[in-house]
Amino acid sequence: MCYRGMGWRPTLEMAGSSVASGFVLVLAYWLDFISASEVIPAVCGLACVAMLAVMLFRIPLCASSHGGHRTHGG
């Protein structure tokens, strides 16, 4: 995303939401709330929902053309 000109903060927010959802589900597995066979599908689903939630807070940035983003130096 930074390569395409998006700033670091929105990039890290979306990546962080996916990583955080993974940590939550691994913790749920360690605490025996979910089985091992449910971890990967749940991570994929929860990570997508979490990233979408973060993107909705920045809908003008995510819905705009790439030309409006800050350009990557180089």
All heavy atoms as TSV, in Angstrom:
chain	resi	resn	atom	element	x	y	z
A	1	MET	N	N	0.823	-1.179	0.000
A	1	MET	CA	C	0.000	0.000	0.000
A	1	MET	C	C	0.872	1.249	0.000
A	1	MET	O	O	0.532	2.218	-0.659
A	1	MET	CB	C	-0.950	-0.022	1.190
A	1	MET	CG	C	-2.041	-1.069	1.041
A	1	MET	SD	S	-3.074	-1.336	2.477
A	1	MET	CE	C	-3.612	0.277	2.903
A	2	CYS	N	N	1.968	1.223	0.728
A	2	CYS	CA	C	2.866	2.380	0.712
A	2	CYS	C	C	3.488	2.548	-0.667
A	2	CYS	O	O	3.725	3.669	-1.103
A	2	CYS	CB	C	3.952	2.219	1.774
A	2	CYS	SG	S	3.340	2.435	3.442
A	3	TYR	N	N	3.729	1.446	-1.351
A	3	TYR	CA	C	4.274	1.509	-2.706
A	3	TYR	C	C	3.308	2.244	-3.634
A	3	TYR	O	O	3.724	2.951	-4.546
A	3	TYR	CB	C	4.530	0.088	-3.226
A	3	TYR	CG	C	5.023	0.048	-4.646
A	3	TYR	CD1	C	6.340	0.361	-4.948
A	3	TYR	CD2	C	4.166	-0.293	-5.677
A	3	TYR	CE1	C	6.792	0.347	-6.241
A	3	TYR	CE2	C	4.599	-0.321	-6.987
A	3	TYR	CZ	C	5.922	0.001	-7.265
A	3	TYR	OH	O	6.358	-0.023	-8.540
A	4	ARG	N	N	2.015	2.078	-3.390
A	4	ARG	CA	C	0.993	2.736	-4.206
A	4	ARG	C	C	0.714	4.170	-3.751
A	4	ARG	O	O	-0.134	4.840	-4.302
A	4	ARG	CB	C	-0.308	1.947	-4.170
A	4	ARG	CG	C	-0.194	0.607	-4.783
A	4	ARG	CD	C	-0.224	0.733	-6.266
A	4	ARG	NE	N	-0.166	-0.576	-6.883
A	4	ARG	CZ	C	0.136	-0.762	-8.135
A	4	ARG	NH1	N	0.409	0.263	-8.903
A	4	ARG	NH2	N	0.170	-1.963	-8.628
A	5	GLY	N	N	1.417	4.645	-2.730
A	5	GLY	CA	C	1.303	6.036	-2.325
A	5	GLY	C	C	0.464	6.299	-1.093
A	5	GLY	O	O	0.281	7.443	-0.705
A	6	MET	N	N	-0.055	5.263	-0.437
A	6	MET	CA	C	-0.831	5.478	0.781
A	6	MET	C	C	0.143	5.701	1.942
A	6	MET	O	O	1.223	5.138	1.978
A	6	MET	CB	C	-1.732	4.278	1.072
A	6	MET	CG	C	-2.710	4.540	2.196
A	6	MET	SD	S	-3.993	3.294	2.335
A	6	MET	CE	C	-5.021	3.710	0.954
A	7	GLY	N	N	-0.258	6.514	2.874
A	7	GLY	CA	C	0.601	6.846	4.010
A	7	GLY	C	C	0.831	5.653	4.938
A	7	GLY	O	O	0.142	4.630	4.877
A	8	TRP	N	N	1.814	5.798	5.818
A	8	TRP	CA	C	2.166	4.717	6.735
A	8	TRP	C	C	1.076	4.447	7.764
A	8	TRP	O	O	0.816	3.309	8.118
A	8	TRP	CB	C	3.479	5.030	7.457
A	8	TRP	CG	C	4.668	4.702	6.619
A	8	TRP	CD1	C	5.470	5.588	5.958
A	8	TRP	CD2	C	5.173	3.401	6.324
A	8	TRP	NE1	N	6.430	4.910	5.280
A	8	TRP	CE2	C	6.290	3.566	5.489
A	8	TRP	CE3	C	4.791	2.108	6.686
A	8	TRP	CZ2	C	7.025	2.503	5.017
A	8	TRP	CZ3	C	5.537	1.052	6.208
A	8	TRP	CH2	C	6.637	1.253	5.385
A	9	ARG	N	N	0.463	5.513	8.274
A	9	ARG	CA	C	-0.519	5.315	9.348
A	9	ARG	C	C	-1.696	4.444	8.910
A	9	ARG	O	O	-2.028	3.461	9.579
A	9	ARG	CB	C	-0.987	6.649	9.897
A	9	ARG	CG	C	-1.932	6.457	11.050
A	9	ARG	CD	C	-2.294	7.741	11.700
A	9	ARG	NE	N	-3.272	7.479	12.754
A	9	ARG	CZ	C	-3.530	8.308	13.714
A	9	ARG	NH1	N	-2.901	9.447	13.777
A	9	ARG	NH2	N	-4.421	7.988	14.610
A	10	PRO	N	N	-2.383	4.761	7.793
A	10	PRO	CA	C	-3.493	3.886	7.394
A	10	PRO	C	C	-3.027	2.476	7.042
A	10	PRO	O	O	-3.739	1.501	7.287
A	10	PRO	CB	C	-4.113	4.578	6.187
A	10	PRO	CG	C	-3.359	5.812	5.944
A	10	PRO	CD	C	-2.301	5.951	6.953
A	11	THR	N	N	-1.832	2.372	6.493
A	11	THR	CA	C	-1.291	1.060	6.161
A	11	THR	C	C	-1.081	0.235	7.422
A	11	THR	O	O	-1.468	-0.942	7.487
A	11	THR	CB	C	0.043	1.210	5.401
A	11	THR	OG1	O	-0.190	1.959	4.210
A	11	THR	CG2	C	0.635	-0.129	5.050
A	12	LEU	N	N	-0.483	0.832	8.436
A	12	LEU	CA	C	-0.228	0.115	9.687
A	12	LEU	C	C	-1.520	-0.173	10.445
A	12	LEU	O	O	-1.618	-1.204	11.124
A	12	LEU	CB	C	0.739	0.909	10.559
A	12	LEU	CG	C	2.159	1.009	10.006
A	12	LEU	CD1	C	3.007	1.921	10.880
A	12	LEU	CD2	C	2.793	-0.365	9.894
A	13	GLU	N	N	-2.512	0.702	10.334
A	13	GLU	CA	C	-3.798	0.444	10.996
A	13	GLU	C	C	-4.467	-0.799	10.411
A	13	GLU	O	O	-4.975	-1.644	11.141
A	13	GLU	CB	C	-4.710	1.649	10.857
A	13	GLU	CG	C	-4.307	2.829	11.714
A	13	GLU	CD	C	-5.105	4.077	11.414
A	13	GLU	OE1	O	-5.896	4.073	10.443
A	13	GLU	OE2	O	-4.934	5.067	12.145
A	14	MET	N	N	-4.459	-0.908	9.082
A	14	MET	CA	C	-5.096	-2.073	8.455
A	14	MET	C	C	-4.309	-3.351	8.725
A	14	MET	O	O	-4.892	-4.396	9.011
A	14	MET	CB	C	-5.268	-1.835	6.964
A	14	MET	CG	C	-6.413	-0.895	6.671
A	14	MET	SD	S	-6.807	-0.777	4.954
A	14	MET	CE	C	-5.706	0.507	4.437
A	15	ALA	N	N	-2.986	-3.274	8.645
A	15	ALA	CA	C	-2.174	-4.450	8.939
A	15	ALA	C	C	-2.305	-4.841	10.409
A	15	ALA	O	O	-2.411	-6.024	10.742
A	15	ALA	CB	C	-0.713	-4.175	8.593
A	16	GLY	N	N	-2.314	-3.855	11.285
A	16	GLY	CA	C	-2.434	-4.124	12.713
A	16	GLY	C	C	-3.752	-4.761	13.089
A	16	GLY	O	O	-3.818	-5.608	13.981
A	17	SER	N	N	-4.819	-4.380	12.391
A	17	SER	CA	C	-6.118	-4.985	12.691
A	17	SER	C	C	-6.118	-6.472	12.340
A	17	SER	O	O	-6.697	-7.283	13.059
A	17	SER	CB	C	-7.233	-4.258	11.945
A	17	SER	OG	O	-7.122	-4.451	10.543
A	18	SER	N	N	-5.445	-6.835	11.264
A	18	SER	CA	C	-5.357	-8.244	10.886
A	18	SER	C	C	-4.505	-9.029	11.878
A	18	SER	O	O	-4.868	-10.138	12.275
A	18	SER	CB	C	-4.767	-8.383	9.485
A	18	SER	OG	O	-5.605	-7.784	8.540
A	19	VAL	N	N	-3.384	-8.460	12.270
A	19	VAL	CA	C	-2.503	-9.136	13.232
A	19	VAL	C	C	-3.193	-9.269	14.587
A	19	VAL	O	O	-3.117	-10.323	15.233
A	19	VAL	CB	C	-1.164	-8.373	13.359
A	19	VAL	CG1	C	-0.316	-8.929	14.483
A	19	VAL	CG2	C	-0.395	-8.439	12.042
A	20	ALA	N	N	-3.885	-8.221	15.015
A	20	ALA	CA	C	-4.593	-8.262	16.302
A	20	ALA	C	C	-5.674	-9.338	16.299
A	20	ALA	O	O	-5.846	-10.050	17.301
A	20	ALA	CB	C	-5.197	-6.897	16.616
A	21	SER	N	N	-6.388	-9.476	15.186
A	21	SER	CA	C	-7.414	-10.524	15.132
A	21	SER	C	C	-6.775	-11.902	15.201
A	21	SER	O	O	-7.331	-12.815	15.814
A	21	SER	CB	C	-8.266	-10.375	13.878
A	21	SER	OG	O	-7.495	-10.565	12.717
A	22	GLY	N	N	-5.607	-12.063	14.608
A	22	GLY	CA	C	-4.889	-13.331	14.725
A	22	GLY	C	C	-4.497	-13.636	16.157
A	22	GLY	O	O	-4.652	-14.767	16.630
A	23	PHE	N	N	-3.989	-12.628	16.872
A	23	PHE	CA	C	-3.614	-12.817	18.273
A	23	PHE	C	C	-4.823	-13.186	19.125
A	23	PHE	O	O	-4.739	-14.050	20.002
A	23	PHE	CB	C	-2.946	-11.564	18.851
A	23	PHE	CG	C	-1.517	-11.396	18.451
A	23	PHE	CD1	C	-1.066	-10.169	17.985
A	23	PHE	CD2	C	-0.615	-12.440	18.529
A	23	PHE	CE1	C	0.254	-9.993	17.618
A	23	PHE	CE2	C	0.703	-12.279	18.164
A	23	PHE	CZ	C	1.146	-11.055	17.698
A	24	VAL	N	N	-5.956	-12.545	18.864
A	24	VAL	CA	C	-7.169	-12.841	19.624
A	24	VAL	C	C	-7.581	-14.301	19.434
A	24	VAL	O	O	-7.925	-15.001	20.392
A	24	VAL	CB	C	-8.308	-11.882	19.231
A	24	VAL	CG1	C	-9.650	-12.364	19.743
A	24	VAL	CG2	C	-8.010	-10.481	19.732
A	25	LEU	N	N	-7.528	-14.776	18.197
A	25	LEU	CA	C	-7.952	-16.154	17.938
A	25	LEU	C	C	-6.939	-17.178	18.439
A	25	LEU	O	O	-7.324	-18.264	18.881
A	25	LEU	CB	C	-8.245	-16.342	16.458
A	25	LEU	CG	C	-9.533	-15.645	16.042
A	25	LEU	CD1	C	-9.693	-15.644	14.543
A	25	LEU	CD2	C	-10.729	-16.299	16.694
A	26	VAL	N	N	-5.663	-16.867	18.398
A	26	VAL	CA	C	-4.671	-17.774	18.986
A	26	VAL	C	C	-4.873	-17.851	20.496
A	26	VAL	O	O	-4.804	-18.933	21.091
A	26	VAL	CB	C	-3.232	-17.330	18.631
A	26	VAL	CG1	C	-2.201	-18.064	19.464
A	26	VAL	CG2	C	-2.974	-17.560	17.146
A	27	LEU	N	N	-5.165	-16.724	21.117
A	27	LEU	CA	C	-5.467	-16.720	22.550
A	27	LEU	C	C	-6.713	-17.549	22.837
A	27	LEU	O	O	-6.751	-18.321	23.800
A	27	LEU	CB	C	-5.646	-15.285	23.044
A	27	LEU	CG	C	-5.951	-15.122	24.526
A	27	LEU	CD1	C	-4.781	-15.616	25.369
A	27	LEU	CD2	C	-6.263	-13.671	24.838
A	28	ALA	N	N	-7.727	-17.410	21.983
A	28	ALA	CA	C	-8.948	-18.210	22.159
A	28	ALA	C	C	-8.645	-19.699	22.021
A	28	ALA	O	O	-9.218	-20.531	22.729
A	28	ALA	CB	C	-10.002	-17.784	21.146
A	29	TYR	N	N	-7.729	-20.055	21.133
A	29	TYR	CA	C	-7.330	-21.458	20.984
A	29	TYR	C	C	-6.591	-21.950	22.229
A	29	TYR	O	O	-6.852	-23.046	22.728
A	29	TYR	CB	C	-6.453	-21.623	19.741
A	29	TYR	CG	C	-5.787	-22.959	19.654
A	29	TYR	CD1	C	-6.524	-24.114	19.400
A	29	TYR	CD2	C	-4.417	-23.097	19.848
A	29	TYR	CE1	C	-5.920	-25.354	19.325
A	29	TYR	CE2	C	-3.806	-24.331	19.775
A	29	TYR	CZ	C	-4.558	-25.450	19.514
A	29	TYR	OH	O	-3.943	-26.683	19.454
A	30	TRP	N	N	-5.663	-21.130	22.726
A	30	TRP	CA	C	-4.920	-21.523	23.933
A	30	TRP	C	C	-5.836	-21.701	25.138
A	30	TRP	O	O	-5.568	-22.516	26.019
A	30	TRP	CB	C	-3.850	-20.496	24.257
A	30	TRP	CG	C	-2.637	-20.577	23.383
A	30	TRP	CD1	C	-2.231	-21.632	22.612
A	30	TRP	CD2	C	-1.670	-19.556	23.190
A	30	TRP	NE1	N	-1.093	-21.322	21.957
A	30	TRP	CE2	C	-0.707	-20.050	22.294
A	30	TRP	CE3	C	-1.519	-18.270	23.681
A	30	TRP	CZ2	C	0.390	-19.304	21.890
A	30	TRP	CZ3	C	-0.428	-17.536	23.269
A	30	TRP	CH2	C	0.507	-18.051	22.392
A	31	LEU	N	N	-6.901	-20.920	25.191
A	31	LEU	CA	C	-7.850	-21.014	26.297
A	31	LEU	C	C	-8.958	-22.031	26.035
A	31	LEU	O	O	-9.917	-22.125	26.793
A	31	LEU	CB	C	-8.459	-19.635	26.587
A	31	LEU	CG	C	-7.475	-18.566	27.050
A	31	LEU	CD1	C	-8.161	-17.217	27.146
A	31	LEU	CD2	C	-6.837	-18.950	28.372
A	32	ASP	N	N	-8.820	-22.800	24.955
A	32	ASP	CA	C	-9.759	-23.854	24.562
A	32	ASP	C	C	-11.175	-23.349	24.270
A	32	ASP	O	O	-12.152	-24.049	24.503
A	32	ASP	CB	C	-9.815	-24.975	25.611
A	32	ASP	CG	C	-8.542	-25.796	25.634
A	32	ASP	OD1	O	-7.924	-25.950	24.562
A	32	ASP	OD2	O	-8.178	-26.300	26.711
A	33	PHE	N	N	-11.273	-22.137	23.727
A	33	PHE	CA	C	-12.578	-21.632	23.294
A	33	PHE	C	C	-12.911	-22.115	21.885
A	33	PHE	O	O	-14.080	-22.241	21.540
A	33	PHE	CB	C	-12.634	-20.107	23.336
A	33	PHE	CG	C	-12.632	-19.553	24.733
A	33	PHE	CD1	C	-11.818	-18.488	25.066
A	33	PHE	CD2	C	-13.454	-20.080	25.713
A	33	PHE	CE1	C	-11.809	-17.959	26.350
A	33	PHE	CE2	C	-13.454	-19.565	26.996
A	33	PHE	CZ	C	-12.636	-18.503	27.312
A	34	ILE	N	N	-11.877	-22.328	21.054
A	34	ILE	CA	C	-12.084	-22.838	19.705
A	34	ILE	C	C	-11.098	-23.966	19.446
A	34	ILE	O	O	-10.044	-24.044	20.077
A	34	ILE	CB	C	-11.941	-21.741	18.623
A	34	ILE	CG1	C	-10.555	-21.097	18.648
A	34	ILE	CG2	C	-13.007	-20.692	18.753
A	34	ILE	CD1	C	-10.325	-20.119	17.523
A	35	SER	N	N	-11.445	-24.854	18.515
A	35	SER	CA	C	-10.568	-25.986	18.211
A	35	SER	C	C	-9.515	-25.576	17.188
A	35	SER	O	O	-9.627	-24.540	16.525
A	35	SER	CB	C	-11.392	-27.155	17.662
A	35	SER	OG	O	-11.927	-26.812	16.408
A	36	ALA	N	N	-8.494	-26.416	17.040
A	36	ALA	CA	C	-7.406	-26.130	16.114
A	36	ALA	C	C	-7.895	-26.048	14.671
A	36	ALA	O	O	-7.392	-25.253	13.879
A	36	ALA	CB	C	-6.317	-27.185	16.245
A	37	SER	N	N	-8.869	-26.854	14.320
A	37	SER	CA	C	-9.371	-26.852	12.945
A	37	SER	C	C	-10.175	-25.593	12.616
A	37	SER	O	O	-10.411	-25.304	11.448
A	37	SER	CB	C	-10.233	-28.087	12.694
A	37	SER	OG	O	-11.376	-28.071	13.515
A	38	GLU	N	N	-10.586	-24.840	13.622
A	38	GLU	CA	C	-11.361	-23.616	13.392
A	38	GLU	C	C	-10.512	-22.360	13.387
A	38	GLU	O	O	-11.011	-21.294	13.017
A	38	GLU	CB	C	-12.424	-23.476	14.479
A	38	GLU	CG	C	-13.472	-24.561	14.468
A	38	GLU	CD	C	-14.392	-24.477	15.670
A	38	GLU	OE1	O	-13.983	-23.913	16.703
A	38	GLU	OE2	O	-15.513	-24.980	15.572
A	39	VAL	N	N	-9.242	-22.468	13.763
A	39	VAL	CA	C	-8.415	-21.267	13.915
A	39	VAL	C	C	-8.184	-20.565	12.575
A	39	VAL	O	O	-8.445	-19.362	12.448
A	39	VAL	CB	C	-7.074	-21.593	14.601
A	39	VAL	CG1	C	-6.134	-20.398	14.577
A	39	VAL	CG2	C	-7.304	-22.026	16.037
A	40	ILE	N	N	-7.693	-21.276	11.563
A	40	ILE	CA	C	-7.340	-20.637	10.296
A	40	ILE	C	C	-8.556	-20.032	9.594
A	40	ILE	O	O	-8.508	-18.868	9.183
A	40	ILE	CB	C	-6.582	-21.613	9.378
A	40	ILE	CG1	C	-5.246	-22.014	10.015
A	40	ILE	CG2	C	-6.349	-21.005	7.997
A	40	ILE	CD1	C	-4.301	-20.866	10.287
A	41	PRO	N	N	-9.666	-20.772	9.434
A	41	PRO	CA	C	-10.827	-20.118	8.814
A	41	PRO	C	C	-11.334	-18.905	9.611
A	41	PRO	O	O	-11.745	-17.900	9.034
A	41	PRO	CB	C	-11.893	-21.212	8.778
A	41	PRO	CG	C	-11.152	-22.488	8.889
A	41	PRO	CD	C	-9.926	-22.184	9.678
A	42	ALA	N	N	-11.273	-19.005	10.930
A	42	ALA	CA	C	-11.729	-17.892	11.758
A	42	ALA	C	C	-10.801	-16.690	11.627
A	42	ALA	O	O	-11.256	-15.544	11.594
A	42	ALA	CB	C	-11.836	-18.325	13.215
A	43	VAL	N	N	-9.489	-16.927	11.540
A	43	VAL	CA	C	-8.533	-15.828	11.372
A	43	VAL	C	C	-8.794	-15.115	10.057
A	43	VAL	O	O	-8.818	-13.882	9.996
A	43	VAL	CB	C	-7.070	-16.328	11.445
A	43	VAL	CG1	C	-6.104	-15.271	10.945
A	43	VAL	CG2	C	-6.702	-16.716	12.857
A	44	CYS	N	N	-9.007	-15.880	8.997
A	44	CYS	CA	C	-9.263	-15.262	7.684
A	44	CYS	C	C	-10.527	-14.410	7.726
A	44	CYS	O	O	-10.528	-13.275	7.240
A	44	CYS	CB	C	-9.379	-16.337	6.615
A	44	CYS	SG	S	-7.847	-17.214	6.324
A	45	GLY	N	N	-11.579	-14.937	8.292
A	45	GLY	CA	C	-12.825	-14.177	8.368
A	45	GLY	C	C	-12.728	-12.963	9.263
A	45	GLY	O	O	-13.145	-11.861	8.884
A	46	LEU	N	N	-12.161	-13.141	10.450
A	46	LEU	CA	C	-12.064	-12.029	11.399
A	46	LEU	C	C	-11.100	-10.957	10.903
A	46	LEU	O	O	-11.346	-9.762	11.083
A	46	LEU	CB	C	-11.643	-12.538	12.777
A	46	LEU	CG	C	-11.653	-11.516	13.903
A	46	LEU	CD1	C	-13.050	-10.941	14.091
A	46	LEU	CD2	C	-11.169	-12.148	15.190
A	47	ALA	N	N	-10.003	-11.363	10.263
A	47	ALA	CA	C	-9.049	-10.384	9.743
A	47	ALA	C	C	-9.686	-9.517	8.660
A	47	ALA	O	O	-9.470	-8.307	8.626
A	47	ALA	CB	C	-7.813	-11.089	9.200
A	48	CYS	N	N	-10.481	-10.121	7.798
A	48	CYS	CA	C	-11.160	-9.346	6.750
A	48	CYS	C	C	-12.165	-8.375	7.353
A	48	CYS	O	O	-12.242	-7.218	6.936
A	48	CYS	CB	C	-11.837	-10.276	5.759
A	48	CYS	SG	S	-10.677	-11.155	4.705
A	49	VAL	N	N	-12.929	-8.827	8.325
A	49	VAL	CA	C	-13.914	-7.956	8.977
A	49	VAL	C	C	-13.204	-6.819	9.720
A	49	VAL	O	O	-13.632	-5.658	9.648
A	49	VAL	CB	C	-14.810	-8.775	9.928
A	49	VAL	CG1	C	-15.669	-7.876	10.790
A	49	VAL	CG2	C	-15.667	-9.743	9.131
A	50	ALA	N	N	-12.120	-7.129	10.409
A	50	ALA	CA	C	-11.387	-6.097	11.150
A	50	ALA	C	C	-10.785	-5.072	10.196
A	50	ALA	O	O	-10.838	-3.860	10.457
A	50	ALA	CB	C	-10.289	-6.744	11.994
A	51	MET	N	N	-10.225	-5.525	9.078
A	51	MET	CA	C	-9.647	-4.593	8.115
A	51	MET	C	C	-10.732	-3.725	7.474
A	51	MET	O	O	-10.533	-2.533	7.262
A	51	MET	CB	C	-8.876	-5.344	7.036
A	51	MET	CG	C	-8.010	-4.440	6.201
A	51	MET	SD	S	-7.072	-5.274	4.917
A	51	MET	CE	C	-6.155	-6.470	5.833
A	52	LEU	N	N	-11.871	-4.317	7.190
A	52	LEU	CA	C	-12.983	-3.551	6.627
A	52	LEU	C	C	-13.460	-2.489	7.618
A	52	LEU	O	O	-13.749	-1.350	7.221
A	52	LEU	CB	C	-14.128	-4.483	6.251
A	52	LEU	CG	C	-15.346	-3.823	5.638
A	52	LEU	CD1	C	-14.990	-3.152	4.320
A	52	LEU	CD2	C	-16.442	-4.844	5.436
A	53	ALA	N	N	-13.521	-2.837	8.894
A	53	ALA	CA	C	-13.931	-1.867	9.917
A	53	ALA	C	C	-12.972	-0.686	9.965
A	53	ALA	O	O	-13.397	0.473	10.044
A	53	ALA	CB	C	-14.024	-2.552	11.278
A	54	VAL	N	N	-11.681	-0.967	9.884
A	54	VAL	CA	C	-10.681	0.114	9.889
A	54	VAL	C	C	-10.825	0.963	8.628
A	54	VAL	O	O	-10.744	2.190	8.675
A	54	VAL	CB	C	-9.257	-0.463	10.013
A	54	VAL	CG1	C	-8.208	0.606	9.793
A	54	VAL	CG2	C	-9.068	-1.101	11.383
A	55	MET	N	N	-11.059	0.313	7.486
A	55	MET	CA	C	-11.208	1.054	6.234
A	55	MET	C	C	-12.440	1.956	6.247
A	55	MET	O	O	-12.430	3.024	5.637
A	55	MET	CB	C	-11.277	0.083	5.058
A	55	MET	CG	C	-9.954	-0.568	4.748
A	55	MET	SD	S	-10.071	-1.869	3.513
A	55	MET	CE	C	-10.651	-0.978	2.096
A	56	LEU	N	N	-13.502	1.542	6.928
A	56	LEU	CA	C	-14.711	2.360	6.978
A	56	LEU	C	C	-14.489	3.677	7.720
A	56	LEU	O	O	-15.162	4.662	7.456
A	56	LEU	CB	C	-15.863	1.576	7.604
A	56	LEU	CG	C	-16.425	0.469	6.724
A	56	LEU	CD1	C	-17.483	-0.318	7.493
A	56	LEU	CD2	C	-17.004	1.024	5.434
A	57	PHE	N	N	-13.528	3.703	8.651
A	57	PHE	CA	C	-13.198	4.945	9.327
A	57	PHE	C	C	-12.445	5.899	8.410
A	57	PHE	O	O	-12.402	7.091	8.657
A	57	PHE	CB	C	-12.376	4.687	10.596
A	57	PHE	CG	C	-13.205	4.196	11.735
A	57	PHE	CD1	C	-13.133	2.885	12.144
A	57	PHE	CD2	C	-14.062	5.052	12.400
A	57	PHE	CE1	C	-13.899	2.418	13.198
A	57	PHE	CE2	C	-14.834	4.607	13.459
A	57	PHE	CZ	C	-14.750	3.287	13.861
A	58	ARG	N	N	-11.834	5.356	7.355
A	58	ARG	CA	C	-11.094	6.172	6.395
A	58	ARG	C	C	-11.688	6.026	4.996
A	58	ARG	O	O	-10.959	5.931	4.021
A	58	ARG	CB	C	-9.633	5.745	6.381
A	58	ARG	CG	C	-8.918	6.018	7.669
A	58	ARG	CD	C	-7.447	5.713	7.498
A	58	ARG	NE	N	-6.709	6.019	8.684
A	58	ARG	CZ	C	-6.205	7.225	8.950
A	58	ARG	NH1	N	-6.369	8.199	8.117
A	58	ARG	NH2	N	-5.532	7.418	10.058
A	59	ILE	N	N	-12.998	6.019	4.904
A	59	ILE	CA	C	-13.661	5.779	3.624
A	59	ILE	C	C	-13.263	6.791	2.547
A	59	ILE	O	O	-13.060	6.395	1.401
A	59	ILE	CB	C	-15.196	5.657	3.786
A	59	ILE	CG1	C	-15.818	5.015	2.551
A	59	ILE	CG2	C	-15.840	6.979	4.076
A	59	ILE	CD1	C	-15.553	3.569	2.426
A	60	PRO	N	N	-13.081	8.078	2.848
A	60	PRO	CA	C	-12.651	8.990	1.776
A	60	PRO	C	C	-11.272	8.616	1.208
A	60	PRO	O	O	-11.045	8.717	0.010
A	60	PRO	CB	C	-12.599	10.361	2.439
A	60	PRO	CG	C	-13.509	10.250	3.610
A	60	PRO	CD	C	-13.382	8.825	4.075
A	61	LEU	N	N	-10.377	8.167	2.065
A	61	LEU	CA	C	-9.044	7.779	1.600
A	61	LEU	C	C	-9.092	6.488	0.803
A	61	LEU	O	O	-8.479	6.374	-0.256
A	61	LEU	CB	C	-8.097	7.611	2.797
A	61	LEU	CG	C	-6.675	7.158	2.468
A	61	LEU	CD1	C	-5.951	8.240	1.675
A	61	LEU	CD2	C	-5.919	6.835	3.733
A	62	CYS	N	N	-9.845	5.516	1.284
A	62	CYS	CA	C	-9.886	4.209	0.626
A	62	CYS	C	C	-10.720	4.223	-0.644
A	62	CYS	O	O	-10.496	3.412	-1.537
A	62	CYS	CB	C	-10.421	3.158	1.596
A	62	CYS	SG	S	-9.348	2.909	3.012
A	63	ALA	N	N	-11.679	5.127	-0.761
A	63	ALA	CA	C	-12.550	5.164	-1.929
A	63	ALA	C	C	-12.064	6.134	-3.000
A	63	ALA	O	O	-12.642	6.195	-4.071
A	63	ALA	CB	C	-13.961	5.545	-1.502
A	64	SER	N	N	-11.001	6.877	-2.721
A	64	SER	CA	C	-10.514	7.852	-3.695
A	64	SER	C	C	-9.558	7.197	-4.686
A	64	SER	O	O	-9.116	6.070	-4.495
A	64	SER	CB	C	-9.805	9.002	-2.970
A	64	SER	OG	O	-8.636	8.537	-2.353
A	65	SER	N	N	-9.231	7.945	-5.728
A	65	SER	CA	C	-8.269	7.432	-6.705
A	65	SER	C	C	-6.874	7.449	-6.093
A	65	SER	O	O	-6.607	8.166	-5.134
A	65	SER	CB	C	-8.288	8.282	-7.969
A	65	SER	OG	O	-7.765	9.570	-7.699
A	66	HIS	N	N	-5.983	6.684	-6.655
A	66	HIS	CA	C	-4.615	6.611	-6.137
A	66	HIS	C	C	-3.853	7.915	-6.388
A	66	HIS	O	O	-2.863	8.177	-5.739
A	66	HIS	CB	C	-3.850	5.450	-6.757
A	66	HIS	CG	C	-4.348	4.117	-6.337
A	66	HIS	ND1	N	-4.218	3.651	-5.064
A	66	HIS	CD2	C	-5.017	3.150	-7.007
A	66	HIS	CE1	C	-4.746	2.459	-4.967
A	66	HIS	NE2	N	-5.263	2.128	-6.143
A	67	GLY	N	N	-4.322	8.730	-7.320
A	67	GLY	CA	C	-3.659	9.983	-7.606
A	67	GLY	C	C	-3.728	10.971	-6.450
A	67	GLY	O	O	-2.890	11.856	-6.335
A	68	GLY	N	N	-4.731	10.833	-5.588
A	68	GLY	CA	C	-4.879	11.747	-4.457
A	68	GLY	C	C	-4.034	11.387	-3.261
A	68	GLY	O	O	-3.914	12.169	-2.323
A	69	HIS	N	N	-3.427	10.222	-3.267
A	69	HIS	CA	C	-2.579	9.817	-2.154
A	69	HIS	C	C	-1.229	10.515	-2.229
A	69	HIS	O	O	-0.802	10.954	-3.277
A	69	HIS	CB	C	-2.352	8.302	-2.170
A	69	HIS	CG	C	-3.595	7.513	-1.994
A	69	HIS	ND1	N	-3.619	6.170	-2.175
A	69	HIS	CD2	C	-4.858	7.865	-1.643
A	69	HIS	CE1	C	-4.828	5.710	-1.961
A	69	HIS	NE2	N	-5.601	6.728	-1.645
A	70	ARG	N	N	-0.571	10.583	-1.097
A	70	ARG	CA	C	0.773	11.121	-1.050
A	70	ARG	C	C	1.672	10.234	-1.887
A	70	ARG	O	O	1.622	9.023	-1.783
A	70	ARG	CB	C	1.254	11.178	0.397
A	70	ARG	CG	C	2.540	11.948	0.553
A	70	ARG	CD	C	3.066	11.872	1.979
A	70	ARG	NE	N	3.659	10.551	2.163
A	70	ARG	CZ	C	3.375	9.711	3.152
A	70	ARG	NH1	N	2.496	10.040	4.046
A	70	ARG	NH2	N	3.978	8.563	3.259
A	71	THR	N	N	2.490	10.810	-2.729
A	71	THR	CA	C	3.346	9.988	-3.604
A	71	THR	C	C	4.527	9.440	-2.838
A	71	THR	O	O	5.041	10.046	-1.907
A	71	THR	CB	C	3.859	10.800	-4.799
A	71	THR	OG1	O	4.586	11.928	-4.308
A	71	THR	CG2	C	2.709	11.256	-5.669
A	72	HIS	N	N	4.946	8.276	-3.262
A	72	HIS	CA	C	6.106	7.610	-2.663
A	72	HIS	C	C	7.359	8.219	-3.261
A	72	HIS	O	O	7.477	8.339	-4.473
A	72	HIS	CB	C	6.025	6.097	-2.964
A	72	HIS	CG	C	7.083	5.291	-2.299
A	72	HIS	ND1	N	7.140	5.142	-0.930
A	72	HIS	CD2	C	8.120	4.594	-2.792
A	72	HIS	CE1	C	8.164	4.368	-0.625
A	72	HIS	NE2	N	8.769	4.042	-1.744
A	73	GLY	N	N	8.283	8.625	-2.402
A	73	GLY	CA	C	9.514	9.246	-2.899
A	73	GLY	C	C	10.346	8.279	-3.711
A	73	GLY	O	O	10.588	7.159	-3.340
A	74	GLY	N	N	10.768	8.709	-4.860
A	74	GLY	CA	C	11.621	7.826	-5.651
A	74	GLY	C	C	11.530	8.007	-7.088
A	74	GLY	O	O	10.910	8.490	-7.869
